[in-house]
Amino acid sequence: MDHFNSFIASSSLLEVSYLGDQYTWCNNNAGPTRIWLRLDRLLTNLAGSLAFPNLKVVHKPRILSDHCPIVAINHEPTRFPRNFKFLRQWTQDEDFSNVMTRSWALNTEGPPLVTLHKKLLRCKSAFSSLQKQKKEDLHNQILGASLKI
């Protein structure tokens, strides 16, 4: 094993990160003699790593073999949308009623849950824009007041 590891190091090979179970091999023994190891790996050089920066290895479930199949994928990172938080203070805003009415009144086609989802997305967008505008207005007021001082 040491010879193999020194070969990897001397060849400047890099291990591709994986998704899934940690171990890729099992000796299929029962009880305390069962052994789990991560034997199967995907190695690349620097050029390969730069050419495919999102490359991942997926460890699939073992079914008929003592090894689990591994599949290389060009995994795009998952981007989650920022959470939307409704601020109770918006209900006190003079524009609240108008924003709600305009966002909710637009005709939306589809099943009831799809319609509800689309209307909520419109409200989210409208409130986010309103909040951004209010922040800009407040920033401009503060800037104007600080210039007067």
ChimeraX attribute file (.defattr): number of C-alpha atoms within 10 A of each C-alpha:
attribute: neighborCount
match mode: 1-to-1
recipient: residues
	/A:1	6
	/A:2	7
	/A:3	8
	/A:4	9
	/A:5	11
	/A:6	11
	/A:7	12
	/A:8	16
	/A:9	11
	/A:10	9
	/A:11	11
	/A:12	12
	/A:13	17
	/A:14	15
	/A:15	14
	/A:16	17
	/A:17	13
	/A:18	18
	/A:19	14
	/A:20	12
	/A:21	12
	/A:22	11
	/A:23	15
	/A:24	21
	/A:25	18
	/A:26	17
	/A:27	13
	/A:28	13
	/A:29	10
	/A:30	8
	/A:31	7
	/A:32	6
	/A:33	9
	/A:34	10
	/A:35	13
	/A:36	15
	/A:37	12
	/A:38	13
	/A:39	11
	/A:40	14
	/A:41	13
	/A:42	15
	/A:43	14
	/A:44	16
	/A:45	15
	/A:46	11
	/A:47	9
	/A:48	13
	/A:49	16
	/A:50	11
	/A:51	10
	/A:52	14
	/A:53	13
	/A:54	14
	/A:55	18
	/A:56	20
	/A:57	20
	/A:58	18
	/A:59	21
	/A:60	15
	/A:61	14
	/A:62	14
	/A:63	9
	/A:64	7
	/A:65	12
	/A:66	13
	/A:67	21
	/A:68	21
	/A:69	16
	/A:70	20
	/A:71	13
	/A:72	14
	/A:73	13
	/A:74	11
	/A:75	14
	/A:76	10
	/A:77	7
	/A:78	6
	/A:79	6
	/A:80	6
	/A:81	6
	/A:82	6
	/A:83	6
	/A:84	11
	/A:85	9
	/A:86	11
	/A:87	9
	/A:88	8
	/A:89	8
	/A:90	14
	/A:91	12
	/A:92	9
	/A:93	9
	/A:94	9
	/A:95	12
	/A:96	15
	/A:97	13
	/A:98	10
	/A:99	16
	/A:100	18
	/A:101	11
	/A:102	12
	/A:103	20
	/A:104	17
	/A:105	10
	/A:106	11
	/A:107	8
	/A:108	14
	/A:109	9
	/A:110	9
	/A:111	9
	/A:112	10
	/A:113	9
	/A:114	12
	/A:115	14
	/A:116	14
	/A:117	13
	/A:118	18
	/A:119	19
	/A:120	15
	/A:121	15
	/A:122	18
	/A:123	18
	/A:124	17
	/A:125	14
	/A:126	17
	/A:127	22
	/A:128	15
	/A:129	12
	/A:130	16
	/A:131	14
	/A:132	12
	/A:133	12
	/A:134	12
	/A:135	12
	/A:136	12
	/A:137	12
	/A:138	12
	/A:139	12
	/A:140	12
	/A:141	12
	/A:142	12
	/A:143	12
	/A:144	11
	/A:145	10
	/A:146	9
	/A:147	8
	/A:148	7
	/A:149	6
